[in-house]
């Protein structure tokens, strides 16, 4: 599995798109840019495990 790099655009949780801001050993910190789902996040950042995202670019 390829890990995202800082600045990569990823998608997760059924269509949420975001930009990777920091890469950790088991996860990435993502700034959310698009959220077409019914999920709500308290802020505009979240943590996503490497197993749970797809790299777009």
Residue frames relative to the residue before (quaternion, step in Angstrom):
aa qw qx qy qz dx dy dz
X 1.0000 0.0000 0.0000 0.0000 0.00 0.00 0.00
X 0.3427 -0.7419 0.5457 0.1855 3.55 -0.88 0.99
X 0.3137 -0.7476 0.5581 0.1768 3.57 -0.91 0.94
X 0.5132 -0.6371 0.4851 0.3089 3.55 -1.13 0.70
X 0.3247 -0.7126 0.5881 0.2022 3.53 -1.27 0.48
X 0.6502 -0.4773 0.3924 0.4421 3.58 -1.25 0.29
X 0.7710 0.3066 -0.2552 0.4963 3.57 -0.83 1.02
X 0.5149 0.6378 -0.4185 0.3910 3.60 1.26 -0.23
X 0.3214 -0.7012 0.5977 0.2184 3.55 -1.18 0.63
X 0.0343 -0.8084 0.5871 -0.0253 3.56 -0.79 1.06
X 0.2346 -0.7300 0.6165 0.1791 3.54 -1.34 0.26
X 0.0539 0.7946 -0.5993 0.0810 3.58 -1.06 0.79
X 0.8293 0.2349 -0.1739 0.4763 3.58 -1.32 0.28
X 0.7515 -0.4528 0.2374 0.4170 3.58 0.73 1.02
X 0.8405 -0.2334 0.0857 0.4814 3.59 0.93 0.77
X 0.4835 0.6397 -0.4612 0.3799 3.59 1.20 -0.02
X 0.1478 -0.7931 0.5874 0.0637 3.58 -0.85 0.99
X 0.0985 0.8010 -0.5850 0.0804 3.52 -1.09 0.73
X 0.4360 -0.6673 0.5445 0.2610 3.53 -1.37 0.24
X 0.4372 -0.6997 0.5057 0.2520 3.56 -0.86 1.02
X 0.1691 -0.8035 0.5660 0.0736 3.57 -0.82 1.02
X 0.7934 0.0011 0.0059 0.6086 3.59 1.15 -0.59
X 0.2355 -0.7564 0.5963 0.1293 3.55 -1.05 0.84
X 0.1235 -0.7759 0.6172 0.0424 3.56 -0.82 1.08
X 0.7384 -0.4200 0.2838 0.4448 3.59 -1.28 0.07
X 0.8250 0.1935 -0.0709 0.5263 3.60 0.87 -0.95
X 0.8016 0.1978 -0.0770 0.5589 3.59 1.23 -0.15
X 0.2964 -0.7119 0.5965 0.2226 3.53 -1.38 0.02
X 0.3331 -0.6820 0.6046 0.2418 3.56 -1.25 0.48
X 0.1174 -0.8312 0.5431 -0.0194 3.53 -0.68 1.19
X 0.2860 -0.6976 0.6286 0.1911 3.56 -1.11 0.80
X 0.3453 -0.7664 0.5080 0.1879 3.59 -0.53 1.19
X 0.1595 -0.8009 0.5743 0.0580 3.57 -0.88 1.03
X 0.7929 0.0649 -0.0163 0.6057 3.61 1.04 -0.81
X 0.0164 0.7962 -0.6038 0.0337 3.56 -0.92 0.91
X 0.0419 -0.8365 0.5464 -0.0026 3.61 0.11 1.27
X 0.5690 0.6051 -0.3783 0.4088 3.62 1.27 0.02
X 0.5924 -0.5640 0.4381 0.3729 3.54 -1.33 0.01
X 0.4742 0.6696 -0.4391 0.3660 3.59 1.29 -0.03
X 0.1493 -0.7827 0.5991 0.0788 3.56 -1.01 0.83
X 0.1763 -0.7707 0.6063 0.0860 3.54 -1.02 0.86
X 0.5578 -0.6384 0.4211 0.3224 3.56 -1.01 0.83
X 0.7818 0.1555 -0.0797 0.5986 3.58 1.03 -0.80
X 0.5939 -0.5649 0.4127 0.3972 3.55 -1.21 -0.34
X 0.6677 0.4327 -0.3089 0.5210 3.60 1.26 0.35
X 0.0203 0.7804 -0.6249 0.0078 3.53 -1.25 0.56
X 0.4261 -0.6656 0.5489 0.2722 3.55 -1.34 0.26
X 0.0552 -0.7967 0.6018 -0.0066 3.58 -0.91 0.98
X 0.4394 -0.6885 0.5179 0.2544 3.57 -0.88 1.00
X 0.6106 -0.5813 0.3966 0.3633 3.59 -1.10 0.69
X 0.6427 0.5358 -0.3223 0.4427 3.62 1.11 -0.59
X 0.7468 0.4690 -0.1981 0.4279 3.58 1.17 -0.57
X 0.7107 0.4018 -0.2925 0.4980 3.62 1.10 0.42
X 0.2609 -0.7180 0.6207 0.1767 3.51 -1.39 0.31
X 0.3890 -0.7192 0.5281 0.2291 3.57 -0.92 0.93
X 0.2538 -0.7596 0.5834 0.1352 3.58 -0.87 1.02
X 0.7758 -0.2023 0.1411 0.5807 3.59 0.87 -0.94
